[in-house]
Amino acid sequence: MQAKKKKNPTVYKPYHKGKPWVKSNLKNALKVFAYFLFFTILYVVVGSSLSIDNDLIRVAANVLVLVVCGGVLYTNGANMGNSDVSLGEIVYSRLQAGKPVSEKDKTNSFYPARGFIVFALAILPILLITIPCALTAEKQVYALQNLPDWVESYQGHDEIYAALDYYRVSGSVGLMDVLKMITRLLVYPYICMTGTRNLDLMLLIDRLSPVLAVLPGIAYGVGYLTGPYTRARVHGDIARNIKKQKRKEKKQLQAKIAQREQKKNELI
């Protein structure tokens, strides 16, 4: 039987708890929003290759894309949480030692909800785009379109052309059309999963677009929450390495003592 691998130890250290609002929230929110823009471009670039006829493979491939995007934001949030906890530990130790600490460092120390505050700020522009589309979403039906150019050849025949006037509609593009197009890009993986033929599911995606578009970003807030655990793993690795080094030094010392005893015995 294989020996069970020992789990890496976790060593939690006390830290100073900061405040929810810090100046860096806006900067981090812009960074998260930039990731959303990058993901949207990725959806469009990769989406065409993920429109596979096999339903199972198509759904799995698009879910994988969403998981990868969420994983990127989770890692960023975890790194930020780890950094803030590290600062909080320094602030705590200095306060315990009676040393001066700046108010900025006290404020910037880890606060559990800060990751979700950054997430909320980052998705505001996305919600402003997707909510109007969700509220005005309707089931798609075939609508009147512009007549093809070849019909213009019948302009001199009133008995034909006049009857076609009913089908002539303007092709102007309004603000809602632009917002709808952007919304569809933000939820493109979900559209790839369901396909455009199922009109009922398309309507459901349109109505849920404010939630679906920002869903991967929740991973940032969750990742930030793991800051104390991530930091505890770091301390655990340090403690394990120190313990390993002490065992190594102890073995070396025992080996030297054994060599000395052996030399003494040889002389005797």
N, C-alpha and C positions, 0 to 999 in steps of 0.2 A: 504493500500500500504506500502511496505517495504521502510524504509528510505534509501536514497542513501548513500553508504559508502564514506566517505571523502578520497580523494587520499592523500597519504603521501606527505608532502611538500618537495620540492627540494630547497636547498640553495646552490647556486654556490659561491665559493670563488676564488679570483684570485690566480694563481699559476705561478711559474717560468717555462718557457718552456726550456727543456733540449736539448740535441743533439741526432741525430738519432743513432749514433754508440757509444755503451758503451761496456765495457769488459764482462758484464753479458749477452750480446746477444748470445755468443757462448754457454754459460752454459744453457741458456734457450732453445736454438735451440737443444741441445743434449737431453734435457728433452722432448721436443715436438717429436723428432725423436724416443725416447724410447716409447712414447705413440703410435706412428705408429707401432712399432714392436709388442707392446702388442695387438693392435687392429688386426693385422694380425693373431696372434695366436688365438684371440677371434673369428675371422672370420672362421678359420678352425674348432675350437672346436664346435662352435654354428651352423656353416653352414650346417652340416649334418642333424641337426634337423629342419632346416628351408627349406629343399628341399621338400616342400609339393606339392602334385598334384594340389591342388586348386590354380589357378593363382593369384587370388585376395589376398588370405591369404598369399601366398608365397611372393608376392611383398611387401605387407604391413609389414610383419615381418622383411624382410631384410632392408626396408626403416627405420623401427624403430631402428634397430641395428646401421645404419649409423647416424641417428639423435642422438642417445645416445652417440656415439663416438664424434660427433661434439659438443654435449653439454658439454662433459668433457673438451674438449679443449677450448670451449667458456668460461667456468667457470675459467679455469686457466688463460686465457688471461685477463679476467675481474678483477681477483684478482691482477694480476701484474699491470694492468693499474691503479687500485685503489691505490695500494701501491706507484706507481710513482707519481701520482697526490698528494697524501698526502705529499710526500717528497717535491714536487714543492711548495706546500702551505707553508711549513715550511721555505723553502729557500726564498720565496717571502716576507714573514713577517719579516724575519731577515734582508733582504736587505732593506726593507722599514724602519726598525728601526735603520739602520746604523750599524748592527752587522756583524762581519766577517763570511763568508761562504766559505767552501772549494770548490775548482774547481770540485772535484769529485761529490759533492752533486748537484752542478749546472748542470753538464753534465748528471747525472743520473735522473734528474727530467723528468717528463712526456713529451714524444714526440709522436704525433699521429701515425706516420708511423712505430714506433719501433716494434709493434706487427707483422706487415707484413714482416719486415726485419728478425725477428726471424723465421717466417714461411718459408721465402725463403731459409734461411740457413738450416733449418731442412729437407726440401724436396730435397736438392741437391743430396744425395745418391739415393733417390728413382727415381729421374729423370734420373740419370745415368744408372739405371737398366731398366726403362720402355721405354725410348725414342728409344733405338736401337730396342726393340721388336716392338714398334709401327711402326717404319720405314720399318721393314722387315716383317710386318704382312701379311699373306696370308690366303685365305679361306681354311679351313681344308677339306682334301679329304682323302679317304682311301688309305694308302700307303702300299708298300710291307713290310711284316714282316718276322721274322725268322720262319722257318718251325718247326712244333712240333717235339718232340723227337722221336715219333713213326715212322716218315718217315725214320729215320736212318736205320731202319731194311731192307730198300730196296736198300742199298748201293751196294749190289752184283748184282743187276739187272739194267744193264746200260740202257735198253730200258725204264725203269721207272724213275730211279734216275736222269739220264742225262736231261730228260725233265723238272725236277723240279729245276735244277740249276738256272733257270731264276728268281725263287722266293726267292733265298737265298740272303739276304742282311745283312750287318753288323749292329749290334745294339749299336754302339758307341755313347756316349753322349758328345756333345760339349758344349762350353761356352754359345752359344745362347740358347741351350736347358735348361741350368740351369737358365739363365736370364728369359726365357719365363715362367718357372715353378714358379719363385719368383713373376713375374708380375701377373700371374694368382692368386696367393695367395693374393696379394695386392688388387685385384679387385674382390675377390671371391663373395661378396654380389651381385654384378651386374650380375655375371655369374649365381648365384642362381636364380635371378629374371627372366632372359631370358631363362635359361635352355641351355643345351649343344646340343640340337637337332637342334636349329635354327642357322645354320652356318653363315647366313648373319649377324645376331645380334652379334654372337661371334666375327666375323671379325671386326665389328664396335667397340666392347668393346676393342679388342686388339689395334686398331688404336687410341682410345681415352684413353688408359690406363694411360698415363702420367697425364692427367687431373683427371680422375676418382679416381686414387690411392691417390691423395693428396687433394681431394675435402673436406673431413671433417676438414682438417687443416686450411682452410680459416677462420673457426669459431674462431680460436685463435686470428687472427688479428682483426676481428670484435669485439671480446670480449674486447681486449685491448683498442679499440677506445671508449668503453663505460666507461672508467675510470673516466672522469670528472662527468658523470651522476651518476655513482655508488657512487662516493665521495659526490656528492650533496645530494643523498638520505641519506647518513650517517649523514651529517650536518642537514638535514631536520628532521631526527628522533631525533637528539640531541635537536634541537630547539623545537620540539613538546613536548619532555619530560620535558624540562625546563618550557615551557608554562603550561603544565599540573600540574607540581609541584607548580608553582606560583598560579594557580587557587585553588589548594588544600590548600595551606598555607593561601590564602585570605579567603577561606570558614571557615577554622579553626579559623582565627582571628575574623571574623564576628560572629562566634558562641560564642567565648569567650566574645566579647563585649556584645552580646545579653544576655548572662548569668549574666554578671555584672549588666546590666541595670535591669534585672529581680530581682536580689537580692536587688538592691537599692529600687525598687518599693515595694518589700515585707517589707523592713525595715520601709519605710514611712507608 
